[in-house]
Amino acid sequence: MKRLTSGTNFVRYGLGEIEVIALRDGYIDMPASRLRQAGNQPFKDLHNQVELVGGKLRLSVNAFLIIDGDEHILIDTGASNSLGSTMGELLLAFEEAGVEREKISTIALTHTHEDHAHGLVAADGSDAFPKLQQLFVARAAIRLFDKIERVARFRQLRTSIDGGFKLSSSVTAVDAAGHEVGHTAYEVSSAGETLIIWGDIVHVQSIQFDRPELTWEYDADQDMARSSRLSMLRLATRPNVYVAGAHLASPGVGKISENGSSFSYIPL
């Protein structure tokens, strides 16, 4: 996997014979207490282990566009104007990358949280992707999606999927439930290289690779989230496999190595 071009809000990569563009929606600052240890207790041993900005955890918010010939598949949509002024840059990222939003006919969500699904609607209330034809949502998460009033107009486009579903010849859904019901990763493969776009498997880059047992307050099922994280991390240590994370420091793409019971992340 090679880094090709970049701008303020995007980085374009070559993955085998296809392109992947990391798109920055912005960032959100969270209380350090969101990071949890066993028993859903706040992780307090932060000294020299967890990177803080103004005493808070800063989480990047990234989405990823897969371009395979004429096919454009967007994984997640950012938050648009639903979560504050530090986010909502995704459409600017498209402009900087030179990609017309009208080319997006397929969107797949890793899960239904605001910073992943609300960007279906632009800040002015219009459709962010006016030529959208299909919207893939995990079968288990359909009921959650249908409760989001902001995206109600897209219910007729949504299609339920399960792990193993092939969105295209190069993109396959992978069950990664735990952070949320139906949380889904997407495995993108081309010419012997693989990128795992894993959504919210890791929230806090500075500690959860070294301490993968640590969870997140908003994990719907913390034990399942921990199990999914370990599975994804081990999957990502294979040769020629890379990861793309929604909350890894922008652009959020890198390589994983295993060190006994812990892991290391090297940005690409």
C-alpha positions as CSV (number, residue, x, y, z in Angstrom):
1,M,0.0,0.0,0.0
2,K,1.4,3.3,-1.1
3,R,0.7,6.9,-0.1
4,L,0.2,8.8,-3.4
5,T,-1.0,12.4,-2.8
6,S,-2.4,14.4,0.1
7,G,-3.9,17.7,1.2
8,T,-5.2,19.2,4.4
9,N,-8.2,16.9,4.7
10,F,-7.4,13.9,2.6
11,V,-4.7,11.4,1.8
12,R,-4.9,9.2,-1.4
13,Y,-3.4,5.7,-1.3
14,G,-2.8,2.9,-3.8
15,L,-3.9,-0.5,-2.6
16,G,-3.0,-3.1,-5.3
17,E,-4.9,-1.9,-8.4
18,I,-7.4,0.3,-6.6
19,E,-7.4,3.6,-4.8
20,V,-8.4,4.4,-1.2
21,I,-8.8,8.0,0.0
22,A,-8.8,8.8,3.7
23,L,-11.1,11.7,4.3
24,R,-11.0,13.9,7.4
25,D,-14.2,15.0,8.9
26,G,-12.5,16.7,11.9
27,Y,-12.1,15.7,15.6
28,I,-13.9,15.6,18.9
29,D,-12.5,16.0,22.4
30,M,-13.7,13.5,25.0
31,P,-13.3,13.3,28.8
32,A,-10.5,10.9,29.7
33,S,-13.0,8.9,31.8
34,R,-14.5,7.5,28.6
35,L,-11.6,5.0,28.6
36,R,-12.5,2.0,30.7
37,Q,-10.9,-0.9,32.4
38,A,-12.4,-4.2,33.8
39,G,-15.8,-3.7,35.5
40,N,-16.6,-0.6,33.4
41,Q,-14.4,1.5,35.7
42,P,-12.6,4.6,34.4
43,F,-9.0,4.0,33.5
44,K,-7.1,6.3,35.8
45,D,-3.5,5.4,35.2
46,L,-3.1,8.0,32.5
47,H,0.3,9.4,33.4
48,N,2.8,9.1,30.5
49,Q,0.5,6.5,28.8
50,V,-2.4,8.4,27.2
51,E,-2.0,11.5,25.0
52,L,-4.3,14.3,26.2
53,V,-5.1,17.7,24.6
54,G,-6.2,20.2,27.2
55,G,-6.8,17.3,29.6
56,K,-9.1,15.5,27.1
57,L,-8.8,12.7,24.7
58,R,-8.8,14.0,21.1
59,L,-10.4,11.6,18.6
60,S,-10.0,12.1,14.9
61,V,-13.1,11.4,12.8
62,N,-12.2,9.8,9.5
63,A,-14.2,8.3,6.6
64,F,-12.7,6.2,3.7
65,L,-13.5,6.2,0.0
66,I,-12.8,3.1,-2.2
67,I,-12.3,3.8,-5.9
68,D,-12.3,0.7,-8.1
69,G,-12.6,1.8,-11.7
70,D,-15.8,3.6,-12.0
71,E,-17.1,2.3,-8.7
72,H,-17.0,4.6,-5.7
73,I,-17.8,3.1,-2.3
74,L,-17.8,5.4,0.8
75,I,-17.4,3.9,4.2
76,D,-19.0,6.1,6.8
77,T,-20.1,9.7,6.4
78,G,-18.8,11.8,9.3
79,A,-21.0,13.9,11.5
80,S,-21.8,16.9,9.3
81,N,-23.1,19.7,11.6
82,S,-24.5,17.4,14.3
83,L,-21.7,17.3,16.8
84,G,-20.1,20.7,17.0
85,S,-17.8,23.1,15.1
86,T,-14.7,20.8,15.1
87,M,-16.3,18.4,12.7
88,G,-18.2,18.5,9.4
89,E,-15.2,18.8,7.1
90,L,-16.0,15.7,5.0
91,L,-17.5,17.6,2.0
92,L,-14.5,19.9,2.0
93,A,-12.2,16.9,2.0
94,F,-14.0,15.6,-1.1
95,E,-13.5,18.9,-2.8
96,E,-9.8,19.0,-1.9
97,A,-9.3,15.4,-3.2
98,G,-10.9,16.3,-6.5
99,V,-13.8,13.8,-6.1
100,E,-17.3,14.9,-7.1
101,R,-19.9,13.9,-4.5
102,E,-22.2,12.9,-7.3
103,K,-19.9,9.9,-8.0
104,I,-20.9,8.3,-4.7
105,S,-23.6,5.7,-5.5
106,T,-22.8,3.3,-2.6
107,I,-22.3,4.0,1.1
108,A,-21.7,1.4,3.8
109,L,-21.9,2.2,7.5
110,T,-19.7,0.6,10.1
111,H,-22.4,1.5,12.6
112,T,-25.1,4.1,13.3
113,H,-23.5,6.6,15.7
114,E,-23.7,10.3,14.8
115,D,-20.1,10.6,13.7
116,H,-20.6,7.8,11.2
117,A,-24.1,8.2,9.9
118,H,-25.3,11.8,10.3
119,G,-23.1,13.0,7.4
120,L,-25.6,11.6,5.0
121,V,-27.2,15.0,5.4
122,A,-25.2,18.1,4.6
123,A,-25.2,21.1,6.9
124,D,-27.7,23.0,4.7
125,G,-30.1,20.1,5.0
126,S,-29.6,18.7,1.5
127,D,-28.4,15.2,0.6
128,A,-24.7,15.2,1.0
129,F,-24.4,12.5,-1.8
130,P,-27.2,13.3,-4.3
131,K,-26.7,10.3,-6.5
132,L,-26.7,7.7,-3.7
133,Q,-28.4,4.5,-4.9
134,Q,-27.7,2.0,-2.1
135,L,-26.9,2.3,1.6
136,F,-25.6,-0.8,3.4
137,V,-26.4,-1.2,7.1
138,A,-25.8,-4.3,9.2
139,R,-29.0,-6.3,9.6
140,A,-28.7,-6.1,13.4
141,A,-28.4,-2.3,13.2
142,I,-31.4,-1.6,11.0
143,R,-33.7,-0.8,13.9
144,L,-31.1,1.7,15.2
145,F,-30.8,3.3,11.9
146,D,-34.5,3.6,11.5
147,K,-34.7,5.6,14.8
148,I,-32.5,8.4,13.5
149,E,-34.9,11.1,12.4
150,R,-32.1,13.1,10.7
151,V,-31.6,10.3,8.1
152,A,-35.2,9.2,7.8
153,R,-35.3,10.1,4.1
154,F,-32.7,7.4,3.4
155,R,-34.7,4.4,4.8
156,Q,-35.9,3.4,1.3
157,L,-32.3,3.1,0.1
158,R,-30.9,1.0,3.0
159,T,-30.1,-2.6,2.4
160,S,-29.4,-5.0,5.4
161,I,-26.2,-7.0,5.2
162,D,-24.4,-9.6,7.3
163,G,-20.7,-10.5,7.8
164,G,-19.4,-12.1,4.6
165,F,-21.5,-10.0,2.3
166,K,-19.6,-8.7,-0.8
167,L,-20.3,-5.1,-1.6
168,S,-18.2,-5.5,-4.7
169,S,-15.5,-7.8,-6.1
170,S,-13.0,-6.1,-3.8
171,V,-15.0,-5.2,-0.6
172,T,-16.4,-7.7,1.9
173,A,-18.3,-7.0,5.2
174,V,-16.8,-8.4,8.4
175,D,-18.7,-8.8,11.6
176,A,-17.0,-6.8,14.4
177,A,-19.9,-6.3,16.8
178,G,-19.3,-5.0,20.3
179,H,-18.9,-1.3,20.2
180,E,-22.4,-1.1,18.8
181,V,-25.0,-3.6,17.7
182,G,-24.1,-4.7,14.2
183,H,-20.7,-2.9,14.2
184,T,-19.1,-3.9,10.9
185,A,-15.6,-3.7,9.4
186,Y,-14.9,-3.8,5.7
187,E,-12.1,-5.8,4.1
188,V,-10.8,-4.3,0.9
189,S,-8.5,-6.5,-1.2
190,S,-6.6,-6.0,-4.4
191,A,-3.6,-7.6,-6.0
192,G,-2.4,-9.3,-2.8
193,E,-2.9,-6.3,-0.5
194,T,-5.7,-5.9,2.1
195,L,-7.0,-2.9,4.0
196,I,-9.3,-3.5,7.0
197,I,-11.5,-0.4,7.5
198,W,-12.6,-1.2,11.0
199,G,-14.7,1.7,12.3
200,D,-14.4,2.1,16.1
201,I,-12.3,-1.0,17.0
202,V,-9.8,1.4,18.6
203,H,-10.7,4.8,20.0
204,V,-7.5,5.8,21.9
205,Q,-4.5,5.2,19.7
206,S,-1.9,6.0,22.4
207,I,-3.0,3.2,24.7
208,Q,-5.4,0.6,23.2
209,F,-2.8,-1.0,21.0
210,D,-0.5,-1.6,24.0
211,R,-3.5,-2.4,26.3
212,P,-6.1,-3.9,24.0
213,E,-8.2,-5.0,27.0
214,L,-9.2,-1.4,27.7
215,T,-12.6,-0.5,26.4
216,W,-14.7,2.6,25.8
217,E,-17.6,3.9,27.9
218,Y,-19.9,4.0,24.8
219,D,-19.2,0.3,23.9
220,A,-22.6,-1.3,23.8
221,D,-21.1,-4.6,25.0
222,Q,-17.6,-4.1,26.4
223,D,-16.7,-7.8,26.6
224,M,-17.7,-8.3,22.9
225,A,-15.9,-5.1,21.9
226,R,-12.7,-6.3,23.6
227,S,-13.0,-9.7,21.8
228,S,-13.6,-8.0,18.4
229,R,-10.7,-5.7,18.9
230,L,-8.3,-8.6,19.6
231,S,-9.7,-10.5,16.6
232,M,-9.2,-7.5,14.3
233,L,-5.7,-6.8,15.6
234,R,-4.6,-10.4,15.1
235,L,-6.1,-10.3,11.6
236,A,-4.3,-7.1,10.8
237,T,-0.8,-8.6,11.7
238,R,-0.8,-10.7,8.5
239,P,1.6,-9.8,5.7
240,N,0.4,-7.1,3.4
241,V,-2.6,-6.2,5.6
242,Y,-3.2,-2.6,6.7
243,V,-5.9,-1.0,8.8
244,A,-7.9,2.2,8.5
245,G,-9.6,3.5,11.7
246,A,-12.3,6.1,12.1
247,H,-10.6,7.4,15.3
248,L,-6.9,6.8,14.6
249,A,-5.0,10.1,14.1
250,S,-5.8,11.5,10.7
251,P,-5.4,10.1,8.1
252,G,-5.9,6.9,10.2
253,V,-4.1,4.3,8.0
254,G,-1.3,2.1,9.1
255,K,0.2,-1.3,9.9
256,I,-0.1,-3.5,13.0
257,S,2.6,-5.7,14.6
258,E,2.1,-8.0,17.5
259,N,4.4,-8.0,20.6
260,G,3.3,-10.9,22.8
261,S,0.1,-9.8,24.4
262,S,0.2,-6.2,23.0
263,F,0.3,-4.6,19.6
264,S,2.0,-1.7,17.9
265,Y,0.6,0.7,15.3
266,I,2.8,2.3,12.7
267,P,1.1,5.0,10.6
268,L,1.6,4.6,6.9
